[in-house]
């Protein structure tokens, strides 16, 4: 990756998450070599809604598959609606079949 800010590196990774798949704040942090910085990844997601090119922040959930970032979308239902539109099943603010659709950047992209 280029030598950009941490937020930009996060955005580059999130843009690679395929439709219908989700990843976690911690998986992104670990991939970027900052395993203890999952909160910083969350903060990056909270402020990315006006970033160009767009960042599919709805595809980033917590380590349990919970839509913990939903309060930072235009409406409380927006994150869930975006995921459902991609075929992701949500029940009680939690991604169903989380292990099956989880996208791990280390496995999918390898280490830089």
N, C-alpha and C positions, 0 to 999 in steps of 0.2 A: 504494500500500500504506500501511497505517497505520504510525505511527512506533513500531514494536516493536523488540525486540532482533534482532540479525542472525540468530540461530538461528530465531526465530519467522518471519522473512522467508523463510528457507530452507525451513522447514516448509510455509509457504503455497504456495510454488512446487512443492515435491515433491508436495503433495496434488493438484495439477492435472495431473500426468503420467498420461495414460490407461493403462488396463490394456493389457498387451501391448506397451507402448512403454518405452523407457529414455532417460535423460538422463545427463549427466556432471556431476561436481563442478565442473569448470571452466565449463561452460555456465551453471550456476546462479549461480556467482560473477560471471561476466561480466554476466548479466542484472541482477543486483543492484548493478551498478556497482562491483564489487570484484574485477576480473578476476584479480588475483594472489592471491586468497584461496580457492583451491580446497581447500586443506588445512583451512581453517576450516569449509568446507561439509562435508568429511569428518568432522570432529570433531562437527559438529551431527548428522550421520547416526548416528554411533557411540552417541550418548546419547538418541536419540529413541524408543526402543522402548517406553517407558512414557508417552509424550506423548499427550494427548487433545485434539482428535480424532486418530485414528491417522495416522501418517506412513508411506507405502509406501516405506520406505528401500531395499527390494530393487530398486526401479526406478532407482537411482542407481549408476552404474558409473564406472570411470575413462575417460579420453579414448580408450582403445583398445578399450573394450567389455569389459574384464576385471573380474570380480567381486572387486575388491580389498577390499571391505568385508565379505566373507563371514565373517571371523573374529569379527565383532561381533554375530552372530546367535546364537540359542539353540543351534544346532548348525552345524557347518561346511557342511552340505548345505542348510540352511534357505533361504538366499538363492536358490540354484539351483532348489530345489523350488517356491518361490513364483513365480519367473519362468516356469518350465516350465508351471505350472498356468494361467498367463495366455497360453500359446501361444508363449513365447519359446524359441527353440532355443539350447541352450548346448552347447559342445564344449570340453573342456579349460579350464573356468572362463572361457570367453570367449563373449560374445553373438555368435551368427551373424547374418548380414545386418544388422550394426550400422548401416550407413549408411541402410538402408531403414526401420528401426524407431526410429532416433534421434529424440528429441523435443527440439527446440531452443526454450527458453523465449523467446528474442528473436524468433524467427520466429513462434512460435505465439501469444505473448501481446503482442508488441510491447513497446516501451519505456514504462515508467510516466512 
